[in-house]
Amino acid sequence: MLVYNRENSIAVWEARGYAGKKVSYGFSHDADFYIKRFWYDKETTYFEVYRGKNRYGIFSTLLYGEHNLSNFVGAISLCDQLGIKPQA
C-alpha cells in the first residue's frame, strides 16, 4: 500500500508507477482524503476531513499550520486503510 501527499509532485509522479493500492491525501479535493476547511479557536485547530465527497470527521489538534494538518490527514488516511476508525 502507498499513502502519498497529493500536493507533492514527486510523490504523485512516483505513485503513477506503483502497481499496488494507492491512497492520496492533502488539501486538494482530488485527493482520496482531504481537508475541506480548518479553523482556530483559542489554542486549538479544528479541521474537517473528507473522503471523496463524504465527510469523514472533524478532528482537532493543539498544533498550528497547514503542514501539520497535512501530516495529520496523512496519518488519518493510513489509519483508515489499516482498519482504525475515528472515535466519536
Beta strands, then each sheet from edge to edge (+ up, - down):
strand 1: 2-5
strand 2: 22-26
strand 3: 33-41
strand 4: 44-51
strand 5: 54-61
sheet 1: 1+ 2+ 3+ 4- 5+
end
